[in-house]
Amino acid sequence: MTGQKSKYYDFVKNASLFFALVIAFWIPSYRWVLSDFIVAWLLFSVAELNFKQRIKINLNSRFIIIIFILQLTLFFLVSGEYFFAGNKEIIAKNITQKLSLLIFPLLFALSGTNFKNKKYLFLKLFVLSNVLMSLICLGTAFYNSFHFSEGVFVFNSYDINKFSYFTNSNLSVFHHRSYFSMFIVFSSAILFYLKEKSDLFKSKKRNIIFWFVLLFFILMIYLLESRAGIISLIILLSWQLVHKIFFNGKIIYKIVTLGLIVLMIFIAVQNKRVKRTINQIIETEQKEKTIISGEAPARIGLWTSAVNIIKENYLTGIGKENFQVNFNKEYQKYTKLTPEKVNLQSLNVHNQFLEEFVLYGIFGFLLLLALFVYPIIISFKRKNYLFFAFLLITGFNFLFESMLNTIAGIVFFLYFLNYFIFVFDDTNSKLKTTE
């Protein structure tokens, strides 16, 4: 009986780890299967039992406990609106979307030592997935570019609207280009981490693979034309150049470093979307046009609308139920779009920090801010630079996207936040490369 019980626990523990790893791999892929893997992980985790003991083992420091409580508090803040809402359907949908705030902290808090033994496999699978998804995106672009006409294949890389299949949203098959770019930038940070800390890329052949994959990721970021992605990548590469070359001590290395950073910035501003944004801002200033004229970039109008709502509701916020109607009405003042078009689009704030302030007031804003600021301080003090990079990359994207409003954004953020809190440990100087 004891042997059967042991086999049972081994099975559910391994199954729990398996689906957790599958999620790490699947995040850059189709969203519609992701929830099934999360449910499977949840079921096997519940089947392990011994909840109190497992949570007690993992909640073993003040830092972990605080981050754990912050996530649950934010979830209960979102859920609490249900009891006071007139349209409970809107709130129920929002609660369902925010379930990751509850599920991932609990699942990782219930994880066992087998997770920690395979902790670097999570990172490797995520990188591998981004490579494969990028190849699929390029393959799809090539497929869409070939047409059979008059008995021969014709290559035309532009759609009927004259947009290239190899750039922008046309290229990003699985996610919005901003999210896909963020995944790739984080994968690039993981590559640098593995190269520095492990023997994975020590051999000449594997070192070639490292540079090939990194250059491939850089190319994908450029083609995706996400401004946040391009800036995040420049910051990441600049940090690596400064860290590896600038502080070497030789003046020639310092000059080369600065030159490479300037070159990256120059290449970035040649990107169509980056150039268009810069031109919009310059023209708006030169012509002395106000935001109300509608000439400024759309996000400025969205952010200004959010700030105006916050001024009137900074203590409690306006809640999810009243958000869209009030926000559309305010945003109408800062766009040339008709009221019908604004209501049809029903845009969000495109800034998660501001949106949290609009929805739940100063308390909600501070809760979300604490989820970044406290881990950033701790990770920097502990020299856990990969965790630090993750927080900066996601935090920077929070400034331009309401990431917690999408499955791709909220799953990515909370999955890896809790992975770093409960599983990842950067105390070892060498990584195991056998995983």
C-alpha positions in Angstrom: 0.0 0.0 0.0 2.9 2.4 0.9 4.5 1.6 -2.4 1.3 2.4 -4.3 0.9 5.6 -2.4 4.5 6.6 -3.2 3.9 5.9 -6.9 0.7 8.0 -6.8 2.5 11.0 -5.3 5.4 10.7 -7.7 2.9 10.6 -10.6 0.9 13.7 -9.6 4.1 15.6 -8.7 5.7 14.9 -12.1 2.4 15.6 -13.9 2.2 18.9 -12.0 5.7 19.9 -13.1 5.0 18.7 -16.6 2.1 21.0 -17.2 3.9 23.9 -15.5 6.7 23.4 -18.0 4.3 23.1 -20.9 2.8 26.5 -19.9 6.3 28.1 -20.0 6.7 26.7 -23.5 3.2 27.6 -24.7 3.0 31.2 -23.6 4.3 32.6 -26.9 1.9 30.3 -28.8 -1.9 30.2 -29.2 -3.8 31.5 -26.2 -6.8 29.3 -26.5 -5.1 26.2 -25.3 -3.2 27.9 -22.5 -6.2 27.8 -20.0 -6.5 24.0 -20.5 -2.9 23.5 -19.4 -3.4 25.8 -16.4 -6.5 23.8 -15.3 -4.5 20.5 -15.7 -1.7 21.9 -13.6 -4.2 23.0 -11.0 -5.9 19.6 -10.8 -2.7 17.7 -10.4 -1.5 20.2 -7.8 -4.7 19.7 -5.8 -4.2 16.0 -6.1 -0.9 16.2 -4.3 -2.8 17.2 -1.1 -0.7 18.3 2.0 -1.5 21.9 1.2 -0.6 23.4 4.5 2.8 21.7 4.6 3.7 22.6 1.0 2.7 26.3 1.4 4.6 26.5 4.7 7.8 25.3 3.0 7.6 27.8 0.2 6.4 30.8 2.1 9.8 30.9 3.9 10.8 34.6 3.8 9.3 38.0 4.4 9.9 38.9 0.7 8.0 35.9 -0.6 5.2 36.4 1.8 4.7 40.1 1.0 4.7 39.5 -2.8 2.3 36.5 -2.3 -0.1 38.7 -0.2 0.1 41.6 -2.6 -1.1 39.5 -5.5 -4.0 38.0 -3.5 -5.0 41.4 -2.2 -5.1 42.8 -5.8 -7.3 39.9 -6.8 -9.7 40.4 -4.0 -9.8 44.1 -4.7 -10.9 43.2 -8.3 -13.4 40.6 -7.1 -14.9 42.8 -4.4 -16.6 45.0 -7.0 -18.9 42.1 -7.9 -20.9 42.6 -4.7 -21.7 46.2 -5.4 -22.0 46.2 -9.2 -25.3 46.5 -11.1 -24.0 44.8 -14.2 -22.4 41.7 -12.6 -21.7 40.2 -16.0 -19.0 42.8 -16.7 -17.4 42.2 -13.3 -17.5 38.4 -13.6 -15.8 38.6 -16.9 -13.1 40.8 -15.4 -12.6 38.5 -12.4 -12.2 35.5 -14.8 -9.6 37.4 -16.7 -7.7 38.3 -13.5 -7.8 34.7 -12.1 -4.0 34.5 -12.7 -3.6 36.8 -9.7 -5.0 34.0 -7.5 -4.0 30.8 -9.4 -0.3 31.4 -10.1 0.7 32.5 -6.6 -1.1 29.5 -5.1 0.2 27.0 -7.7 3.9 28.1 -7.3 3.5 28.3 -3.5 2.4 24.6 -3.7 5.3 23.6 -5.9 7.8 21.0 -4.7 11.5 20.5 -4.9 11.1 18.9 -8.3 10.3 22.4 -9.6 13.6 23.8 -8.2 15.6 20.9 -9.6 14.3 21.8 -13.1 14.2 25.6 -12.6 16.4 26.4 -15.6 14.4 24.2 -17.9 11.5 26.7 -17.6 13.8 29.4 -19.1 15.2 27.2 -21.8 11.7 26.1 -23.0 10.5 29.7 -23.1 13.5 30.7 -25.3 13.0 27.6 -27.5 9.3 28.4 -28.0 10.1 32.0 -29.0 12.6 30.7 -31.6 10.0 28.2 -33.0 7.1 30.7 -33.0 9.3 33.3 -34.8 10.2 30.7 -37.4 6.5 29.9 -37.8 5.7 33.6 -38.2 8.4 34.0 -40.9 7.2 30.8 -42.6 3.6 32.1 -42.6 4.8 35.3 -44.2 6.6 33.4 -46.9 3.5 31.2 -47.5 1.3 34.3 -47.8 3.7 35.9 -50.2 3.6 33.2 -52.8 0.7 33.2 -55.2 -0.1 30.9 -58.1 -0.9 33.0 -61.1 -1.1 31.8 -64.8 0.6 28.6 -64.1 3.6 30.0 -62.2 4.4 31.0 -58.6 4.6 34.7 -58.0 6.3 36.2 -54.9 4.5 39.3 -53.6 5.2 40.2 -50.0 2.5 42.8 -49.7 -1.2 42.4 -48.9 -4.1 44.2 -50.5 -3.6 47.2 -48.2 0.1 47.4 -49.3 1.4 46.2 -45.9 4.3 43.7 -45.9 3.6 40.2 -44.6 7.1 40.4 -43.0 6.5 43.4 -40.7 4.3 44.7 -38.0 1.1 42.9 -37.1 1.1 40.8 -40.3 4.2 39.1 -39.1 3.0 38.3 -35.6 0.7 35.4 -36.0 0.1 34.4 -32.4 0.0 37.6 -30.4 -0.1 41.4 -30.7 3.3 42.5 -31.8 3.9 44.4 -28.5 3.5 41.2 -26.5 5.5 39.0 -28.9 8.3 41.6 -28.9 8.3 41.6 -25.1 8.6 37.8 -25.0 11.6 37.9 -27.4 13.4 40.7 -25.5 13.0 38.6 -22.3 14.3 35.6 -24.2 17.3 37.6 -25.2 17.9 38.5 -21.6 17.7 34.8 -20.7 20.3 34.0 -23.5 22.8 36.5 -22.0 22.2 35.0 -18.5 22.8 31.4 -19.7 25.9 32.4 -21.6 27.4 34.1 -18.5 26.4 31.6 -15.8 26.5 28.3 -17.5 28.6 26.1 -19.8 25.7 25.9 -22.3 27.4 28.2 -24.8 31.1 27.6 -23.9 32.0 25.5 -26.9 32.8 27.2 -30.2 29.8 25.6 -32.0 27.4 26.5 -29.2 28.8 30.0 -29.0 27.9 30.4 -32.7 24.4 29.2 -31.9 24.1 31.8 -29.2 25.0 34.7 -31.6 22.8 33.3 -34.3 19.8 33.1 -32.1 20.5 36.5 -30.6 20.8 38.1 -34.0 17.7 36.3 -35.1 15.8 37.8 -32.1 17.1 41.3 -32.9 15.9 40.9 -36.5 12.4 39.8 -35.3 12.1 42.8 -33.0 13.0 45.1 -35.8 10.5 43.5 -38.2 7.7 43.5 -35.6 8.1 47.3 -35.3 7.0 47.5 -31.7 8.3 50.8 -30.3 8.3 49.4 -26.7 10.1 46.2 -27.9 12.8 48.2 -29.8 13.5 50.5 -26.9 13.5 47.6 -24.4 16.0 45.7 -26.6 18.3 48.8 -26.9 18.3 49.1 -23.2 19.1 45.4 -22.7 21.9 45.4 -25.3 23.3 48.7 -24.0 23.4 47.3 -20.5 25.2 44.2 -21.8 27.7 46.3 -23.7 28.4 48.6 -20.8 28.6 45.7 -18.4 30.9 43.5 -20.6 33.0 46.1 -22.5 32.8 49.6 -21.1 34.1 48.7 -17.6 36.9 46.7 -19.1 39.2 49.7 -18.5 40.7 50.3 -21.9 39.7 53.6 -23.6 39.2 51.9 -27.0 36.6 49.6 -25.5 34.8 52.6 -24.0 34.8 54.3 -27.4 33.6 51.1 -29.2 30.8 50.7 -26.6 29.5 54.2 -27.0 29.7 53.9 -30.8 27.7 50.7 -30.8 25.0 52.2 -28.6 24.7 55.3 -30.8 24.5 52.9 -33.9 21.7 50.9 -32.3 19.8 54.1 -31.5 20.3 55.4 -35.1 19.0 52.1 -36.6 16.0 52.1 -34.2 14.9 55.6 -35.2 14.9 54.5 -38.8 12.0 52.2 -38.0 8.8 53.4 -39.6 6.7 53.5 -36.4 9.4 55.0 -34.3 10.1 57.7 -36.9 6.4 58.4 -37.3 6.0 58.9 -33.6 9.0 61.3 -33.4 7.6 63.3 -36.3 4.2 63.5 -34.8 5.6 64.9 -31.6 7.9 67.4 -33.4 5.2 68.6 -35.7 2.8 69.0 -32.8 5.3 71.2 -31.0 6.3 73.2 -34.1 2.7 74.0 -35.0 1.8 74.7 -31.4 -1.1 72.4 -31.6 -2.6 71.1 -28.4 -3.5 67.5 -27.6 -7.2 68.5 -28.1 -6.5 69.1 -31.8 -6.0 65.3 -32.1 -2.6 65.7 -33.9 -0.6 64.2 -31.0 0.0 60.4 -30.8 -3.1 58.5 -29.8 -1.6 57.3 -26.5 -1.1 60.8 -25.3 -4.9 61.4 -25.6 -5.6 58.1 -23.8 -3.2 58.9 -21.0 -4.5 62.5 -20.6 -8.1 61.1 -20.4 -7.0 58.7 -17.7 -5.3 61.5 -15.7 -8.4 63.7 -15.9 -10.6 60.8 -14.5 -8.0 60.2 -11.8 -8.1 63.8 -10.6 -11.8 63.4 -9.9 -11.7 59.9 -8.5 -8.2 59.4 -7.0 -9.4 57.8 -3.8 -11.7 55.0 -4.9 -11.5 55.0 -8.7 -14.5 54.5 -11.0 -14.6 50.7 -11.0 -14.7 48.3 -14.0 -18.4 48.6 -14.4 -18.3 52.3 -15.2 -14.9 52.4 -16.8 -15.6 52.1 -20.5 -18.5 54.5 -20.7 -16.7 57.2 -18.7 -13.4 56.6 -20.5 -14.9 56.8 -24.0 -16.6 60.0 -23.1 -13.4 61.6 -21.8 -11.3 60.3 -24.7 -13.7 61.8 -27.2 -12.3 65.2 -26.3 -8.8 64.2 -27.4 -9.4 62.6 -30.7 -10.8 63.4 -34.2 -12.8 60.2 -34.2 -16.6 60.3 -34.0 -18.4 59.3 -30.8 -19.6 56.2 -32.7 -16.1 55.2 -33.7 -14.8 55.8 -30.1 -17.5 53.6 -28.7 -16.9 50.9 -31.3 -13.1 50.8 -30.5 -13.7 51.1 -26.7 -9.9 51.5 -26.1 -8.2 50.9 -22.8 -5.7 53.3 -21.2 -2.7 51.6 -22.8 -0.8 52.1 -19.5 -1.5 49.5 -16.8 -0.4 51.7 -13.9 -2.7 54.6 -15.0 -5.6 52.1 -15.7 -5.2 50.6 -12.3 -5.4 54.1 -10.8 -8.6 54.9 -12.8 -10.3 51.6 -11.8 -9.4 51.2 -8.2 -8.0 54.5 -7.0 -4.8 55.2 -5.1 -4.9 51.8 -3.3 -5.1 49.8 -6.5 -2.3 51.8 -8.0 0.0 51.4 -5.0 -0.7 47.7 -4.9 0.4 47.2 -8.6 3.4 49.6 -8.1 4.5 47.6 -5.1 4.5 44.4 -7.2 7.3 46.0 -9.2 9.2 48.3 -6.9 9.7 45.9 -4.0 11.0 43.0 -6.2 13.2 45.4 -8.2 14.9 46.6 -5.0 15.4 43.1 -3.7 16.5 41.6 -7.0 19.1 44.4 -7.5 20.4 44.0 -3.9 20.8 40.3 -4.4 22.3 40.8 -7.8 19.6 38.6 -9.3 19.9 40.4 -12.7 17.7 38.2 -14.7 14.8 38.8 -12.3 15.7 42.4 -12.4 15.7 42.4 -16.2 12.3 40.7 -16.3 10.8 43.3 -14.0 12.2 46.2 -16.0 11.1 44.7 -19.4 7.6 44.0 -18.2 7.3 47.3 -16.2 8.4 49.3 -19.3 5.8 47.5 -21.4 3.2 48.3 -18.7 3.8 52.0 -19.5 2.5 51.5 -23.0 0.0 48.6 -22.8 -2.7 47.5 -20.3 -1.2 44.1 -20.1 -3.4 42.7 -17.4 -6.4 43.1 -19.7 -5.2 40.3 -21.9 -4.6 36.6 -21.3 -1.2 36.8 -23.0 0.0 39.7 -20.8 -1.4 38.6 -17.4 -0.3 35.0 -17.8 3.2 36.0 -18.9 3.7 38.5 -16.1 2.3 36.5 -13.2 3.6 33.2 -14.3 7.2 34.4 -14.4 6.9 36.7 -11.4 5.9 33.8 -9.3 8.5 31.6 -11.0 11.2 34.0 -9.9 9.7 34.3 -6.4 9.2 30.6 -5.6 11.4 28.6 -8.0 14.3 30.6 -9.4 17.4 30.9 -7.2 20.5 32.7 -8.6 22.8 31.9 -5.7 24.8 29.3 -7.7 27.6 30.5 -9.9 27.1 27.7 -12.4 23.9 26.4 -13.9 23.1 22.7 -14.5 23.2 22.2 -18.2 21.9 18.7 -18.2 18.2 19.7 -17.9 
